[in-house]
Amino acid sequence: GSIGTQADKTYDAVKTYTSLLKEMPLKPERMGDIKTWLVNSSLSAKPSPRSATMVIEQWETLGYKEDPAKVLIPKYRELSFDDVQQFYKNNIEGKSYSVAIVGDKKEIDLKKLEEFGKVVNLSTSKIFK
């Protein structure tokens, strides 16, 4: 996932994000809205004519032979809160994770971010080769 924030709010954003990774909120009453959002976003995520070739290649790289929405939408409609909890327990809970922050490091309190773990500065030349 990703979060967008102003540079001076980076610490708060990382704190909130990591708290969600460490302890999943239990809100089964929101499943209907979540399923609706998943279905609607899949239906509206059609590639433009300019990007169609690249998007289709990405689908193929992921193992799809056609629009993934055709496979995913029925699964989204059947999704239960128990499924989400099980996924969290199997794939997220207690696992290590990395957080990437892109921004002007002069605007971010890097010392404060060390509260979450080791902070490594990378130059854009190392990221965008």
Buried (B, 14 or more C-beta within 10 A) or exposed (E): EEEEBEEEEBBEBBEEBBEEBEEBEEEEEEBEEBBEEBBEEBEEEEBEEEEEEEBBEEBEEEEBEEBBBEEBBEEBEEBEBEEBBEEEEEEEEEEEEEBEBEEEEEEBEEEEBEEBEEBEEEEEEEEEE
